[in-house]
Amino acid sequence: MTDKDQQQAAAVEAEAAGRGGLDQTELDELVASSDTGGRNVGGPVGTLLMLVALAWSLFQLYIASPFGLFNDTLARSIHLGFAVFLGILAFPAARTTFQIALGVIVPLALAALFMVAAKDGVAVWWIPLPAIAVAAAVVLGSPKDHIPIWEWALGIIGSLAALYLFFFYRDIADRVGAPIMQDFVVAVIGIMILLEATRRALGPALMIVASVFLLYTVLGPNMPSIIAHKGNSLSEIVNHQWITTEGVFGIALGVSTSFVFLFVLFGSLLDRAGAGNYFIQVAFSLMGHMKGGPAKAAVVSSAMTGLISGSSIANVVTTGTFTIPLMKKVGFNSEKAGAVEVASSVNGQIMPPVMGAAAFLMVEYVGIPYPEVVKHAFLPATISYIALVYIVHLEALKAGMEGLPRPVEPKPWVAWLMSLAFTIAVICALSYAVSFFMGWIRPAFPETAGYIIFVFLTAVYMGLLFVASREAPLKLDDPNAPVTRLPIPGPTIRSGLHFILPIVVLVWALMVDRLSPGLSAFWATAYMIFILLTQRPLMAIFRGESRLGSDIKDGFLDLIDGLVTGARNMIGIGIATATAGIIVGAVSQTGVGAALADVVEVMSGGNILAILVLTAILSLILGMGLPTTANYIVVSALLAPVIVTLGQQNGLIVPLIAVHLFVFYFGIMADVTPPVGLASFAAAAVSGGDPIKTGVVAFFYSLRTAALPFLFIFNTELLLIGVGWGQGIFVFIVSTIAMLLFAAATQGWFFAKNRVYETLALLLIAFTLFRPGFWMDMVSPPYDEVAPTEIVQAAGDTPPGEDLRLRIAGMNDLGDPIEFVAILPIGEGATGEEKLEAAGLLFREDGDKMIIDDVSFDSAAQNAGLDWDQEVLRVLKPVPQPSKYLMFIPALLLLGLVIFLQRGRA
């Protein structure tokens, strides 16, 4: 979002007097300036940009398909070529003094830096020339209504620099680590133009951060001693950042190429087919009659829209143009209406099965399959949304709001419950039948199973489309018009059931067939294309009003529009992942990660909670200017390994997925938090409220999202780690109750307005329900400390399957002394010696010291991080402990007291 857009949003309240916010054209411009490109050009140039975007989508569909055999590195090169070309040409540069100064200073500063970094014998006279050219293009201007010749030059040259790996792949492969002058020229030009494209598409923050890391790469010897390094030459930077897949063309760009594009395209096509409007209408028909109904419907519709939109801002404007005026109509003020929309839209990025680009990056960074990421993310995301609905309910209670009038009288409770039970039974029966059908058909017809499944899906699609044709077409009502009645739930739901089929295909491919995310998205997108081309003519035929030629043409135009919009939505993500690659490359090249661990340890005093707070603050600060994806890449590269390492040293074994979700959650919080929460500015533009106040209210609504990461770091059951079905359901119920109590505490209202001691009691109860082990460990410690020399006896006393905790002193990979906690699984054995030997350990006593004498290869001991010559400082053996869930008894008694006190006042 440009400074002008932010000023426009800030001035909205005055502009919007009498009309409730910006009109649709202005809102479309607001989204375009942030997501798809704010330059509005027509004629042959506009057609060319459309064709380039269309070609990008078709290329991505080809390489994702089963027959798209394409080298991954070459695909990344083409992907970035499209992104840079469209990034320069579709996004006009902001014309504020600061932005122009930045656009001039950064390339010139990089030119000076690269000249300093060049080794003797490398010609440097040419380096200022591309820097001056980029700076001149910035100064010459960037009009919104046409593309000047210098911007054509920037776009084409930047695209060719990105395509360099594609054209010269074999030559580069023959000279790895030894770049020639041609490589130097292309890399320097490519980095400068990529950073300029970043400034245009994503604002100044990511450009500045990437430039700082390049500065650090070269000037390492001049840095403070704690973060100093030897410094890298221009040859090393060119090789690392542009010629290999360590920097710009690294994992992040690879994930954008392989997975993210297809999911964004799928969402764009689903929205173009009418699913976005369908989700909104269904949510309103089901929830609009409740207290604060439009706000609850906004939460649910944003959760559903989050499936098809990877952008917080697009989600806010898509659902917000309809929901915010209706929220205001039932009693919410402008700021609260905008804040509800912001909180629910931003949470769309944490909702499985499609969680935005960061979820696919987690697959690569954490090294676990995508279904596992979805499993771990499901519970916190669901709890967060349920809590937001409850927060809206509390706001409605505080203000005495009512819902909108029901369209029909509701069924009696008994009839409603019977109907619900019947619906669930039908869904279960259908699920079983489909599962049985799929399980039978693949072995029976291995060659033709795909075609048979397509015919089956198409038959279901035709049936659902026929059902939809019996209902009136859904129209997005004018939210500023008087509301006389809500949509009727039954007909509204039936009018778009076919939109669920592509989502079923996607989830089935991901979670049941366990296909790769890219191939799953391809099949879902392919089916979505089929629906887009056929739904108009088939619907018209079923309604007896067919104009076959016109309907087929309209369907084809919808498809083209969806493909183009999907590609334009990807410009920012493609550029963000490439530029974040510069930062990741600098981290791996300079070893700053290890240095940062030392800095964080000094600042936190080794306290794991302080480390987590520092990480959260850094995520929020970086997130103020970085898009979610780039923020996640940077913070996870810098701090995720630090949290795991320092946690281990402090006795807390944190699963890597928990750390990455922690970073991700705080990255998306940055879209909410003032002063730069872009989603809050977008919501204020719709509501006519103050963007800073909207951001503040949204932040308080999002406190539940901020609390969850701290909780699941210390209680990994929330991520469904190490729990079965029964315990998973139990954890879900208890955690949901705890989060609702936390929401009641932070909102200052439960059954009545909270008194201070009641708020504190609710927070205490919520914490106890979330983490009962905290109190039980105080009452009855789970481990008994014994002397290191008694480790054999401790192993003998430990039942097989339990863990022995060892405090170890030794050396790290760099030869520096460290202390850490190792968790040693104890296996079968008649004696302590046999159990330790089975774990791969041999000891020797040195006076009163216990030294590890040998560790078997690939043993439990080696996997726990143990090595020879390490000293055992402490041994903690497990002891029987009462169930931690006994702590629920005093918590529930205290809850009963709070309810008793409040019901007396309510």
VEXKOL-720098 format. One record per residue (C-alpha): residue in three letters; x, y negated, z negated. Coordinates in steps of 0.02 Angstrom, whole numbers, plus 50000, padded with zeros to 5 digits. Each point is the difference from the previous one (the first is absolute). Layout:
# VEXKOL-720098
ALAXYZ ...
# end
This chain:
# VEXKOL-720098
MET500005000050000 THR500724982950048 ASP500124985249883 LYS498634991650101 ASP498855014849968 GLN500374999549815 GLN499654981349992 GLN498405003250099 ALA499475013449875 ALA500424988649854 ALA498934986150073 VAL498555011550036 GLU498924994649854 ALA499864982450068 GLU499775005850180 ALA498715012949957 ALA498754988949909 GLY498295005350055 ARG500535015350100 GLY500905011549879 GLY501705002150085 LEU500885000550168 ASP499005005250152 GLN500345016450090 THR501154992250131 GLU501094992249866 LEU500045016549904 ASP500525009450157 GLU501424987550022 LEU500515002549818 VAL500125019050023 ALA500884997950168 SER501334988549926 SER500395013449872 ASP499705016650088 THR499795000050189 GLY500824983950060 GLY499304982549998 ARG500464995050178 ASN498454998250107 VAL500485001050184 GLY498885004450146 GLY500225003050185 PRO501375011250070 VAL501114997849846 GLY498605005549882 THR499675014950114 LEU501855004549999 LEU500074999849808 MET498445010849996 LEU500775012550123 VAL501635000749899 ALA499015003749841 LEU498985013150094 ALA501595008050068 TRP500705000749822 SER498465009349937 LEU500045012250146 PHE501865003249973 GLN499715003649815 LEU498575011950042 TYR501145009150123 ILE501465002649880 ALA498825005549859 SER499135012850110 PRO500515018550001 PHE500694997950178 GLY500924983649965 LEU501795006449989 PHE501034984749959 ASN501614997149903 ASP499584991649834 THR501384986950014 LEU499484995250176 ALA498194998449942 ARG500544988249860 SER500944989350127 ILE498484998450114 HIS498854997049849 LEU501094985449942 GLY500144993450177 PHE498104998350011 ALA499904992549823 VAL501334986650030 PHE499304995150170 LEU498234998049933 GLY500634992549836 ILE500874985650089 LEU498624997150129 ALA498425003049896 PHE500544990549843 PRO500384981550023 ALA501304993949877 ALA499434989349854 ARG500494981750020 THR500274994749819 THR501654991649961 PHE500555014649892 GLN499595013050133 ILE500894990450138 ALA501534997449888 LEU500015018649959 GLY499845004850184 VAL501524989250041 ILE501115003449848 VAL499865019149992 PRO500665004150176 LEU501404987149984 ALA500475006549827 LEU499995018050064 ALA501134994950145 ALA501264992649877 LEU499855015549890 PHE500295012150145 MET501524990050057 VAL500735001249825 ALA499655018849996 ALA500835003750168 LYS501665009049990 ASP501574993450084 GLY499975003650185 VAL498104999050019 ALA499464985250109 VAL498814988649906 TRP499864984750113 TRP498325006050068 ILE499135002649833 PRO499394981949977 LEU499165000350173 PRO498505011349957 ALA499834991149832 ILE499914982950085 ALA498755007150127 VAL498845006749863 ALA500144983849901 ALA499634989850157 ALA498455010550036 VAL499394996349823 VAL500294981250019 LEU499194999250173 GLY498335005249925 SER498735014050003 PRO498314994550068 LYS498445010249960 ASP499154998750169 HIS501405005450117 ILE501705008750000 PRO501484988950051 ILE501465006850100 TRP501195000849851 GLU498815011249905 TRP499855011550150 ALA501905001149997 LEU500045003749813 GLY498675013550016 ILE500775008750151 ILE501804999449936 GLY499475005749826 SER499025014450075 LEU501485005250110 ALA501154999649848 ALA498795011749910 LEU499945011350154 TYR501905001050006 LEU500005016849910 PHE498765006650127 PHE501034994950151 PHE501745004449933 TYR499615014349879 ARG501235012550075 ASP501424987350013 ILE499754994649819 ALA499955018249942 ASP501735002550078 ARG500784985549903 VAL499185000949828 GLY500924988849877 ALA500994991150136 PRO498914986150074 ILE500594991150157 MET499754981550043 GLN498335003750085 ASP499375007549836 PHE500584984749903 VAL499084988050116 VAL498365009750000 ALA500005002849811 VAL500364981749957 ILE498654993850121 GLY498795013549943 ILE500194996049814 MET499784981350029 ILE498435001950106 LEU499285013349884 LEU500164987949853 GLU499164986350103 ALA498575011950043 THR499885004049814 ARG499844981549956 ARG498604997950127 ALA499005015749960 LEU500295001749813 GLY500564983149933 PRO501674994549928 ALA500225011849852 LEU500545016150087 MET501144990350117 ILE500864991949850 VAL500185016349903 ALA500745009250151 SER501214985650032 VAL500565000249818 PHE500395018750012 LEU501024997150160 LEU500924986249906 TYR500335012149856 THR500635013350123 VAL501364988450066 LEU500454990249843 GLY500075014749879 PRO501764996049935 ASN499434982449951 MET498525005949896 PRO499955001149808 SER500995015249944 ILE498485010349948 ILE499305000050179 ALA501624997450099 HIS500525012050139 LYS501375000750132 GLY499004990850133 ASN499565006450174 SER500664994650169 LEU498964994850149 SER500415016750083 GLU499315009449849 ILE498434989149994 VAL499655002350186 ASN500255018849987 HIS498975001949841 GLN498584987850034 TRP499685001550188 ILE500925014250084 THR499545014149880 THR498425004649903 GLU500634993649831 GLY499364982250015 VAL498704992150114 PHE499595016550086 GLY499935009649836 ILE498695010149908 ALA498804985449976 LEU499884996150187 GLY499905018750033 VAL498485001649886 SER499204984850084 THR500295008450169 SER499485017749956 PHE498574997949877 VAL499434982449960 PHE499574994150175 LEU498805014550028 PHE499094997049836 VAL499834981350034 LEU499385004050176 PHE498765012749929 GLY499324986849882 SER499874987150138 LEU499015012050113 LEU498885005349856 ASP499634981849961 ARG499684996050183 ALA498735014250008 GLY499014991549861 ALA500575009849846 GLY500484984249903 ASN498244992950012 TYR499285017249960 PHE501025001649840 ILE499454982649942 GLN498175003350035 VAL500035017149913 ALA500824992549846 PHE498694986349992 SER498555011850026 LEU500605011149856 MET500604986949875 GLY499264983150046 HIS498525001949878 MET501125002349846 LYS500544986249881 GLY501284989950099 GLY499595012050143 PRO500844990750144 ALA501644999749902 LYS499895018849966 ALA499605002750183 ALA501524989350044 VAL501115011649897 VAL499315015750081 SER500004993150178 SER501794993749977 ALA500525017249939 MET499255007650159 THR500694986250111 GLY501705003049920 LEU499975016650094 ILE500054990850166 SER500964984149959 GLY501824999249950 SER499914981449964 SER499354992149840 ILE499624983950090 ALA499045008250143 ASN499045010249870 VAL499554984349902 VAL499364990950153 THR499135015250077 THR498965004349848 GLY500124983149914 THR499074990150133 PHE498485010549957 THR500235004049815 ILE500644983549929 PRO498474989350048 LEU498855013549930 MET501005000849837 LYS499814981249984 LYS498145001950033 VAL499745011249848 GLY500994988849883 PHE501895002150023 ASN500954983750021 SER501164997650149 GLU501585005249908 LYS499265015749921 ALA499185005450163 GLY501664997850092 ALA500965008849860 VAL498885015550003 GLU500275001350188 VAL501884997649981 ALA500165013049861 SER499005013050097 SER500814996550170 VAL501785000749934 ASN499615016549913 GLY499545007150171 GLN501875002650029 ILE500145012249853 MET498475010450049 PRO500395017150079 PRO499945007950124 VAL500674985050097 MET501024988749886 GLY500854988450122 ALA501785001250063 ALA500815002249829 ALA499235017349974 PHE500865006650156 LEU501644992249945 MET499815009549835 VAL499935016250098 GLU501744996250069 TYR500764992049846 VAL499355012249869 GLY500095015350113 ILE498295007549964 PRO498585003950123 TYR498664986950032 PRO498605010349918 GLU501054999949840 VAL500124980950006 VAL498114999250022 LYS499735012049853 HIS501104989749884 ALA499234983350055 PHE498185005549995 LEU499624999049814 PRO500734982649962 ALA499184992650156 THR498295007349959 ILE500104994649818 SER500514982550055 TYR498474998350114 ILE498785006849870 ALA500714987549875 LEU499774985750124 VAL498165004650023 TYR499854999749810 ILE500864983049989 VAL498724993350124 HIS498625007749892 LEU500704991149846 GLU500064983450093 ALA498185002550050 LEU499535003949819 LYS500914984549936 ALA499074988850122 GLY498335009149989 MET500005003350188 GLU498745010650091 GLY500215009750162 LEU499154996950166 PRO498215006450022 ARG499845018650040 PRO499305004250173 VAL499025014949931 GLU499485006449830 PRO501285012449933 LYS499605018449972 PRO499695006149822 TRP501605005549911 VAL499565018550010 ALA499684999050187 TRP501604990050024 LEU501045012849904 MET499215014350098 SER500374990950163 LEU501814997049945 ALA500225018349950 PHE499285005650168 THR501164988250095 ILE501535006349905 ALA499475018150030 VAL499804996750187 ILE501714991550010 CYS500825014549906 ALA499155012750113 LEU500534990550156 SER501794998649934 TYR500065018749967 ALA499245004050170 VAL501234988650091 SER501475007149901 PHE499435017950040 PHE499724995650184 MET501734992050016 GLY500855014149906 TRP499175012950115 ILE500164991250167 ARG501884996550001 PRO500555018249982 ALA498605006250115 PHE500374987650141 PRO501794993849976 GLU500154992950176 THR498314991550016 ALA499604995649818 GLY500284981450033 TYR498734999550141 ILE498715009749899 ILE500214988249852 PHE499804985050117 VAL498385007250070 PHE499375003249823 LEU500454982249945 THR499184992850155 ALA498405009649964 VAL499984992949823 TYR500384982750070 MET498555001150125 GLY498835005549859 LEU500534985649887 LEU499874987650145 PHE498255006250036 VAL499544997349817 ALA500764982450008 SER499024996150159 ARG498375002549905 GLU500464985049889 ALA500084981650042 PRO501754994050049 LEU500984992449856 LYS500294981450014 LEU501144989549889 ASP498764987949924 ASP500404981749974 PRO500584999349817 ASN499514981649990 ALA498195003950046 PRO498735002849860 VAL500035018149939 THR498255007149993 ARG500425018649990 LEU501455012150003 PRO500265013350134 ILE499065016349962 PRO501315012949946 GLY499385015350098 PRO499884992450174 THR501584989749971 ILE501035015449955 ARG499295010350143 SER500374986450129 GLY501895002849995 LEU500395017449933 HIS500995003650160 PHE501324987349943 ILE500495012249863 LEU500515013650124 PRO501694992450050 ILE500404997449815 VAL499565018449969 VAL501165004950144 LEU501404989549924 VAL499795006649823 TRP499815018050060 ALA501594998950107 LEU500984991949857 MET499385009749850 VAL499415017050066 ASP500995003650159 ARG501504990749925 LEU500474992150167 SER501254985749997 PRO499244982849966 GLY500414994550178 LEU499175015050083 SER498504999049881 ALA499764981750046 PHE500185004350184 TRP498585012849996 ALA498904988349897 THR500374985650121 ALA499695011150152 TYR498295004749929 MET499674981749961 ILE500374995650182 PHE498755013250053 ILE498684992349885 LEU500354982350062 LEU499785005350182 THR498415010149970 GLN499014992549857 ARG499214985650099 PRO499405010150151 LEU499425014949893 MET499104989049875 ALA499124990950142 ILE499505016550081 PHE499285006549836 ARG499024983749980 GLY499375001050179 GLU500734983250049 SER501555005250096 ARG500964988750117 LEU501345013350027 GLY501254989850101 SER499904984949886 ASP500105010749842 ILE501545009650061 LYS500834983550047 ASP499624992649828 GLY500715015549916 PHE501584998850105 LEU500184981549956 ASP499785004249815 LEU501415012850017 ILE501164987550086 ASP499614986949868 GLY500335012549859 LEU501675005450076 VAL500574982050024 THR499444994749824 GLY500875015149924 ALA501644995350085 ARG499884981849948 ASN499655005349821 MET501645009750006 ILE501114985450052 GLY500314994249822 ILE500255017749932 GLY501235004650138 ILE501034984349972 ALA499895001649810 THR500665017950000 ALA501434995450118 THR500524984849897 ALA499835009749837 GLY501185012450083 ILE501344986449995 ILE499794999349811 VAL500005018949979 GLY501535001050113 ALA500914986949896 VAL499585009749841 SER500715016350069 GLN501514991350078 THR500544989949849 GLY499505011649857 VAL499054985849916 GLY498775012849929 ALA501285006549876 ALA500514982249955 LEU498184995249977 ALA499775014549880 ASP501364992449891 VAL499184982750009 VAL498275006949956 GLU500725010449858 VAL500874984749927 MET498434989250017 SER498855013249927 GLY501175006349865 GLY499685017550067 ASN498174999249946 ILE498925009250128 LEU498474989049969 ALA501054984350028 ILE500675007750162 LEU498225003150060 VAL499494982149956 LEU501504993150096 THR499545010950150 ALA498194994149994 ILE500554981749993 LEU501215002350146 SER498625008550102 LEU498824985649965 ILE501304986750041 LEU500525008250164 GLY498185003750041 MET499584981649995 GLY500794998350171 LEU500265017750065 PRO498635010850075 THR499565015449897 THR501005012050110 ALA501604989849998 ASN499844996849814 TYR499825018649966 ILE501525004250109 VAL501114987049916 VAL499515003249819 SER499985018950016 ALA501714999750084 LEU500714988849863 LEU499145005649840 ALA499155017050019 PRO501665009549978 VAL500454988449855 ILE498395004149904 VAL500265018750026 THR501834999349946 LEU499774988749849 GLY498425009449951 GLN501005016249997 GLN501354991649896 ASN498664994649876 GLY499155016949989 LEU498524996450114 ILE499955011250152 VAL499004989950128 PRO499425008950160 LEU500584990550154 ILE498224998750070 ALA499454991249839 VAL501374987050021 HIS499574996950183 LEU498144998149960 PHE500484988049859 VAL500954989150123 PHE498595001250129 TYR498654994749877 PHE500934984349950 GLY500404996250181 ILE498154999250044 MET499654989649843 ALA501014986250083 ASP498604997450127 VAL498924994749852 THR501134990049887 PRO500144981150015 PRO500794989250062 VAL500255009550163 GLY498685013949995 LEU499515000150184 ALA498425010449972 SER499434987149871 PHE500234986050128 ALA498985009850128 ALA498605003149874 ALA500004981649949 ALA499844995350184 VAL498425010650009 SER499254995149832 GLY500394981550000 GLY500875002049832 ASP501694994649936 PRO501335012650058 ILE501084998649843 LYS498515002549883 THR499415014450110 GLY501725007849984 VAL500024998049810 VAL498295008249980 ALA500485013850122 PHE501585003149899 PHE498985002849841 TYR498835011650097 SER501565009350061 LEU500775002449828 ARG499365017950005 THR501075002850156 ALA501504992649909 ALA499745010949846 LEU499845016650094 PRO501815001050062 PHE500704998249823 LEU498805013549941 PHE500395012850134 ILE501884997849977 PHE499805006049819 ASN498535011950031 THR500265008650167 GLU498375009949978 LEU499174984550076 LEU500915004450162 LEU499375018049986 ILE501805006049975 GLY500045017049915 VAL498115001549973 GLY498725012550064 TRP498234996850062 GLY499195000949828 GLN501264988749915 GLY499984988350151 ILE498124997349981 PHE500224997549812 VAL501394987150029 PHE498924991050129 ILE498514998449881 VAL501054994449850 SER501054987950105 THR498454992350077 ILE499244997049828 ALA501664992749940 MET500114988250150 LEU498204994149975 LEU500404996049818 PHE501584990850057 ALA498934990050123 ALA498754995949862 ALA501444993949890 THR500794989050134 GLN498304992750051 GLY499534996049820 TRP498315008850015 PHE499385017649960 PHE498195001149941 ALA500144982049941 LYS501364986849997 ASN501555007349918 ARG500734993549839 VAL501904999749992 TYR500135015549890 GLU498805009350117 THR501084995950151 LEU501555006349907 ALA499065015849948 LEU499445003350180 LEU501804998050063 LEU500615011949865 ILE498655012950044 ALA500394998550187 PHE501875002549968 THR499655015249890 LEU498905008050132 PHE501304996750134 ARG501495005849898 PRO499505010349847 GLY501735007849993 PHE500754983249945 TRP499155001249830 MET500145018949982 ASP501884999250028 MET500094987949852 VAL498955011349889 SER500815016450054 PRO501614998450103 PRO500035012350147 TYR501865003449981 ASP501155004749857 GLU501804993750010 VAL501385012649964 ALA501894998450005 PRO500825003150170 THR500935015049929 GLU498315008249964 ILE499454999550182 VAL500065019050016 GLN498845002049851 ALA498854986350070 ALA499925009050169 GLY499585016349911 ASP498574991549906 THR499294991950157 PRO498635010450085 PRO500255004050186 GLY499214986650109 GLU500344986049874 ASP501344986650023 LEU501534996149896 ARG500484981650001 LEU501874996149997 ARG500824983149976 ILE501555000850110 ALA501574989350015 GLY501035001150159 MET500554990950157 ASN498944994250146 ASP500495001950184 LEU501084984449990 GLY500955006049847 ASP499154988249878 PRO499465006849829 ILE498115002649981 GLU498765007749880 PHE498375008050056 VAL498665012349946 ALA499935016750092 ILE498455011049994 LEU500545018250004 PRO498645012950038 ILE500225015649893 GLY499695016750083 GLU499925018149944 GLY501325007749887 ALA500185010049841 THR501214987949917 GLY500464981750010 GLU501615004350095 GLU499025009850131 LYS498724986150022 LEU501384986850024 GLU500955011550119 ALA498395002850100 ALA499854981050012 GLY501784999550070 LEU500954993249849 LEU501595005149908 PHE500674989949852 ARG501604998249903 GLU500194992649827 ASP501324986549975 GLY500014997049812 ASP498274993649960 LYS499684995750184 MET499045010950122 ILE500714998750177 ILE499235007250158 ASP501285012250067 ASP499145005750160 VAL498404997250098 SER499395012950126 PHE499664993950177 ASP498164996050038 SER499495004749822 ALA498714991649889 ALA501454991649909 GLN500744992750160 ASN498284994150056 ALA499824991349831 GLY501584989850037 LEU501205009749890 ASP501835002650048 TRP501585007049923 ASP500974989949871 GLN498454990349946 GLU499724998549812 VAL498355004449915 LEU499624985849877 ARG498265005249940 VAL498885015150018 LEU498114998249986 LYS499055016349991 PRO498105000550022 VAL498955003349845 PRO498135003949987 GLN498944984350001 PRO498124997449975 SER499044995850158 LYS500254981850047 TYR498154999150040 LEU499615000249813 MET500424981450008 PHE498384997650097 ILE499025003049837 PRO500544984049909 ALA499924990450165 LEU498205005450032 LEU499514996249819 LEU500714982450020 LEU499064998450166 GLY498385005049912 LEU500304986349871 VAL500284986850137 ILE498415005650090 PHE499014999549836 LEU500614982249964 GLN499644993850177 ARG498295008350017 GLY499484990749843 ARG500394983450087 ALA499465004550179 
# end
